[in-house]
Amino acid sequence: MTDQTTHTSGTVHRSTSAVNSFTEWDPLREVVVGTLAGGVFPTWQDAMTHTVPESAHSVFRERGGTPFPAAHLEAAEAELDAFVDVLKAEGISVIRPDPAEHGRPFATPHWESSGGLYAGMPRDLLMVVGDTIVEAPMSWRCRYHEVDAFRGLIKSYFQRGARWLPAPRPQLTDNLYRSAPATGEGDGAWAVTEFEPVFDAADFLRFGRDLVVQRSHVTNAFGIDWVRRALGPEFTVSVIGTNDPHAMHIDATLAPLAPGKLLVNPERYVPHPLFADWEVLPAPSPTLPADWPMYFCSPWVSMNVLSLDPETVVVESHEQPLIDALTDWGFRCVPVDFRHVYSFGGSFHCVTLDTVRDGGAAAYLRH
């Protein structure tokens, strides 16, 4: 159980929750790391058209619910295990999810899915805000039961003092989706409508008392409003724009690494007054070979790094230009092989849920 001192509105509070995490960079003490074991191809739905690489469309249509290629999956799982060893060597406690059956078909009265996906990316479905675990209502139907692999952990944290805030479980009927989002800006630009609140937790970043979020093909205004009201006046939730027509998860667009230091995707970042006082470093272009299999995302997952503390960042070992840039910026980089994990839609930030970090609800952004 943690015993953290937090400072809110000038008052010192003593937290005895099992979780405590207010930022993306405070010293990391405990983290959940996902697993890709048993992962299957997602069951196709048209909303995926706007986010996944075109090369994966036919594969998802034809192979939904069937296992990912065994050799590549095993290589990715070995990288995850090696990452866990690195975290433990840094003195960080690591927790893994429970085994889950991802290849079993399931249905609701409105739709059916040939299977699930994996338990590899806890950042997508869970978010720790202070002493609270927020459970996201994700819009991909194949991910409807993904949280089950983490449910035992959530219950354990709750029983040890954490707050548990599950969003309303969505219906995911056809009313939620646009088959052909319009180009440009506004509500019509996204694959999801405002039928019900949906969001992926990975569209949010935490800056102490502030959360920053992007609208995307999986996160609507209804979902953002739900988070804002559910967290209450102690936190400010700000929506920022990005230059990403395929937007799905903000952590390959922005990466706050320390107070006042923001790594950004030079193709997607749109300057915002919230970061007026911050140093901004454009990330170097990814080094991933053009023929590397990528089922879910672009090579810019290279900037999906994990801060262990305000001076230390885990970076993919092949991304030498990024390692050099961060080293020049004053960071100690911990290189870890992770390209096989890349293929399944994420990197170090995606595959983790930081449950315990030092620090409290300070203010870091300009309003």
C-alpha positions in Angstrom: 0.0 0.0 0.0 1.3 3.4 -0.9 1.5 6.3 1.5 1.8 9.4 -0.6 1.6 13.1 0.3 -0.4 15.1 -2.2 -1.0 18.9 -2.4 -4.3 20.2 -3.7 -5.5 23.7 -3.5 -2.9 24.5 -0.9 -3.9 21.7 1.4 -1.8 18.7 2.2 -3.6 15.4 1.9 -2.3 11.9 3.0 -3.3 9.2 0.5 -3.3 5.6 1.6 -4.7 4.3 -1.7 -3.0 1.3 -3.4 -2.7 3.5 -6.5 -1.2 7.0 -6.9 -0.3 8.5 -10.2 -0.9 12.1 -11.4 1.6 12.6 -14.2 3.3 10.8 -17.0 6.8 11.4 -15.6 7.0 11.3 -11.7 9.2 8.6 -10.4 7.6 5.2 -11.2 7.3 2.7 -8.4 4.7 0.2 -9.7 3.4 -0.6 -13.2 1.2 -3.1 -14.9 2.7 -4.5 -18.1 0.4 -6.2 -20.7 0.7 -9.5 -22.4 0.1 -10.5 -26.0 -0.2 -14.2 -25.3 -3.2 -15.7 -27.0 -3.8 -12.6 -29.1 -6.1 -12.8 -32.1 -6.8 -10.7 -35.1 -9.6 -8.2 -34.4 -13.0 -8.8 -36.0 -13.4 -6.2 -38.7 -15.8 -3.3 -38.5 -15.9 -0.4 -40.8 -14.9 2.1 -38.2 -11.4 0.6 -38.4 -11.0 1.9 -41.9 -9.9 5.3 -40.6 -7.2 4.3 -38.2 -5.4 1.0 -39.2 -2.9 0.8 -42.1 -4.6 -0.1 -45.4 -2.4 -3.1 -45.7 -4.2 -4.7 -42.7 -7.7 -4.2 -43.9 -8.0 -7.4 -45.8 -6.2 -9.4 -43.1 -8.7 -8.2 -40.5 -11.6 -8.9 -42.7 -10.5 -12.5 -43.5 -8.8 -13.6 -40.2 -10.8 -11.9 -37.4 -10.8 -14.1 -34.3 -7.9 -16.3 -35.5 -4.5 -16.2 -33.8 -1.8 -13.8 -34.8 1.3 -15.3 -36.6 2.9 -17.5 -33.9 6.5 -16.7 -34.6 6.0 -12.9 -34.6 3.7 -13.1 -31.5 6.3 -15.1 -29.6 9.0 -12.7 -30.5 6.9 -9.8 -29.2 6.1 -11.6 -26.0 9.8 -12.2 -25.5 10.4 -8.5 -25.9 7.7 -7.8 -23.3 9.3 -10.2 -20.9 12.7 -8.5 -21.4 11.1 -5.1 -20.8 9.8 -6.4 -17.5 13.3 -7.5 -16.5 14.6 -4.0 -17.3 11.9 -2.4 -15.2 12.6 -4.7 -12.3 16.3 -3.9 -12.6 15.4 -0.2 -12.3 13.7 -1.0 -8.9 10.1 -0.9 -10.2 7.5 -3.4 -9.2 5.8 -5.1 -12.2 2.3 -6.7 -12.3 1.0 -8.7 -15.2 -2.7 -9.4 -16.2 -4.5 -12.7 -15.8 -4.8 -15.2 -18.6 -7.8 -14.7 -20.9 -9.4 -16.5 -23.8 -9.3 -14.0 -26.7 -10.3 -16.3 -29.5 -13.8 -17.2 -28.2 -16.7 -15.6 -30.2 -19.2 -13.5 -28.3 -22.3 -11.4 -29.0 -24.8 -8.9 -27.7 -28.4 -8.6 -28.9 -27.2 -6.1 -31.5 -24.0 -7.5 -32.9 -21.5 -10.3 -32.7 -17.7 -10.7 -32.8 -15.6 -13.6 -33.9 -13.3 -13.0 -30.9 -11.5 -10.4 -28.8 -8.0 -9.0 -29.4 -5.4 -9.3 -26.6 -4.4 -8.0 -23.2 -1.4 -6.2 -24.5 -2.3 -2.5 -24.2 -3.7 -1.7 -20.7 -3.1 2.0 -21.5 -6.0 1.8 -24.0 -8.6 0.7 -21.5 -7.5 1.9 -18.1 -6.3 5.2 -16.7 -5.0 6.0 -13.2 -5.9 9.6 -12.1 -4.6 10.2 -8.6 -6.1 7.4 -6.5 -8.7 6.4 -9.1 -8.7 3.7 -11.8 -10.9 4.9 -14.7 -12.2 2.1 -16.9 -12.8 3.2 -20.5 -15.9 2.4 -22.7 -14.0 1.5 -25.9 -15.7 1.7 -29.3 -14.1 -1.3 -31.0 -16.6 -4.2 -30.5 -13.8 -6.8 -30.4 -12.5 -5.1 -27.3 -15.7 -5.3 -25.4 -14.4 -7.8 -22.8 -10.7 -6.9 -22.9 -10.8 -5.5 -19.4 -11.6 -9.0 -18.1 -7.9 -9.8 -18.0 -7.3 -6.9 -15.7 -10.5 -7.2 -13.6 -8.8 -9.2 -10.8 -6.1 -6.5 -10.5 -8.7 -3.7 -10.4 -10.7 -5.5 -7.7 -7.5 -6.0 -5.7 -6.6 -2.3 -5.9 -10.1 -1.3 -4.9 -10.0 -3.6 -1.9 -6.8 -1.9 -0.9 -8.2 1.6 -1.0 -8.2 2.7 -4.6 -11.3 4.3 -6.2 -12.8 2.4 -9.2 -14.6 4.5 -11.8 -16.0 2.4 -14.7 -17.6 4.3 -17.5 -21.1 3.3 -18.6 -20.8 0.2 -20.7 -21.6 1.1 -24.3 -24.1 -0.6 -26.5 -21.9 -0.2 -29.6 -24.9 -0.3 -32.0 -24.7 0.9 -35.5 -26.0 4.3 -34.3 -22.5 5.0 -32.8 -20.6 4.7 -36.2 -20.3 6.8 -39.3 -19.4 4.6 -42.3 -17.8 7.6 -44.1 -16.6 10.4 -41.9 -16.3 13.8 -43.7 -12.9 15.3 -44.3 -11.9 18.4 -42.4 -12.8 19.3 -38.8 -15.8 19.1 -36.6 -18.0 16.3 -35.3 -18.5 14.8 -38.7 -14.8 14.1 -39.2 -14.7 11.1 -36.8 -15.8 7.5 -37.2 -17.8 7.7 -33.9 -20.9 9.8 -33.4 -22.3 11.3 -30.2 -24.8 8.5 -29.7 -23.2 7.4 -26.3 -20.0 8.2 -24.4 -17.0 6.3 -25.7 -13.3 6.9 -25.3 -10.0 5.1 -25.2 -8.0 6.0 -22.2 -4.9 6.4 -24.4 -6.4 9.6 -25.9 -5.7 11.2 -22.5 -2.4 12.4 -20.9 -2.0 13.5 -17.3 -0.3 16.7 -16.1 -1.1 16.8 -12.4 -4.3 18.7 -11.9 -4.8 18.8 -15.7 -5.7 16.1 -18.3 -5.2 16.8 -22.0 -7.3 14.8 -24.5 -7.8 14.7 -28.3 -11.0 13.9 -30.2 -10.4 10.9 -32.3 -12.0 8.0 -34.2 -12.5 6.2 -30.9 -13.1 9.1 -28.5 -16.1 11.4 -28.8 -17.1 14.6 -27.0 -19.7 12.7 -25.0 -17.0 10.5 -23.6 -14.7 13.5 -22.8 -17.6 15.2 -21.0 -18.2 12.0 -19.0 -14.6 12.0 -17.8 -14.7 15.7 -17.0 -17.9 15.4 -14.8 -16.8 12.0 -13.3 -13.5 13.4 -12.1 -15.0 16.5 -10.7 -13.7 20.0 -10.2 -10.3 18.9 -8.7 -9.2 18.2 -12.3 -9.3 20.2 -15.5 -9.8 18.3 -18.8 -8.7 20.2 -21.9 -9.3 19.2 -25.5 -6.5 20.0 -27.9 -6.4 19.8 -31.7 -3.9 17.6 -33.6 -3.1 17.4 -37.3 -3.9 13.7 -37.6 -6.7 12.5 -39.8 -6.2 9.0 -38.5 -6.2 10.0 -34.8 -6.5 7.2 -32.4 -4.5 7.6 -29.1 -2.6 10.8 -28.4 0.6 9.1 -27.1 2.3 9.0 -30.5 1.6 12.7 -30.9 2.6 14.1 -27.5 4.9 12.7 -24.8 5.4 14.8 -21.7 8.7 13.6 -20.3 9.3 15.9 -17.4 7.9 19.2 -16.1 8.2 21.7 -18.9 9.6 19.2 -21.5 7.3 17.9 -24.3 8.3 15.5 -27.1 6.1 16.0 -30.1 5.3 14.4 -33.4 6.4 17.1 -35.9 3.8 16.0 -38.4 0.9 16.1 -36.0 1.6 18.5 -33.2 -0.4 21.8 -33.3 1.0 24.4 -30.8 -1.3 25.2 -28.0 -1.3 27.9 -25.3 -1.4 25.3 -22.6 2.3 24.5 -23.4 3.4 28.1 -23.9 5.9 27.7 -21.1 7.2 24.3 -22.2 10.3 23.3 -24.2 9.1 21.4 -27.2 11.3 18.8 -29.0 10.2 17.5 -32.4 10.9 13.8 -32.5 13.2 12.5 -35.2 11.7 10.4 -38.0 11.2 6.7 -37.1 13.8 4.3 -38.3 11.5 1.3 -38.8 12.0 -0.4 -42.2 9.3 0.2 -44.7 8.5 -3.5 -45.0 8.1 -4.2 -41.3 4.6 -5.6 -40.6 2.4 -3.1 -38.9 -1.2 -4.2 -38.2 -2.5 -1.3 -36.2 -0.5 1.9 -36.4 2.2 3.9 -38.1 6.0 3.8 -37.4 5.5 7.0 -35.3 4.9 4.6 -32.4 8.6 5.1 -32.0 7.9 8.2 -29.8 5.6 6.1 -27.6 8.3 6.1 -24.8 7.9 5.6 -21.1 9.3 8.0 -18.5 10.7 6.2 -15.4 11.3 9.6 -13.7 12.0 13.1 -14.9 15.5 12.2 -16.0 15.0 8.7 -17.4 13.2 7.4 -20.5 12.7 3.9 -22.0 13.3 4.1 -25.8 13.3 1.4 -28.5 16.9 0.4 -29.0 16.9 0.8 -32.8 15.7 4.5 -32.6 19.2 5.9 -32.4 18.2 9.4 -33.7 15.6 9.7 -30.9 18.0 8.3 -28.3 20.6 10.9 -29.4 18.1 13.8 -29.4 16.8 12.8 -25.9 20.4 12.4 -24.6 21.3 15.8 -25.8 18.1 17.1 -24.1 19.5 15.8 -20.8 17.8 12.5 -20.4 19.2 9.1 -19.6 17.8 6.7 -22.2 17.2 3.0 -21.4 17.2 1.2 -24.8 15.0 -1.9 -25.1 14.3 -4.0 -28.3 10.6 -3.6 -29.0 10.0 -3.7 -32.8 8.0 -6.9 -32.7 5.7 -5.3 -30.2 5.3 -2.3 -32.5 3.5 -4.6 -35.0 0.6 -5.1 -32.5 -0.2 -1.4 -32.1 2.0 0.1 -29.4 5.2 0.6 -27.6 6.3 1.2 -24.0 3.6 3.7 -23.0 0.8 1.7 -24.6 1.8 -1.6 -22.9 1.9 -0.1 -19.4 -0.4 1.2 -16.8 1.5 3.2 -14.2 -0.3 2.5 -10.9 2.1 4.1 -8.5 4.3 7.2 -9.1 5.6 9.6 -6.5 4.1 13.1 -6.4 0.7 14.7 -6.3 -1.8 16.9 -8.1 0.5 19.9 -8.9 -0.2 22.4 -11.6 2.0 22.3 -14.7 0.0 24.0 -17.6 -0.8 27.6 -18.3 -4.5 28.5 -18.4 
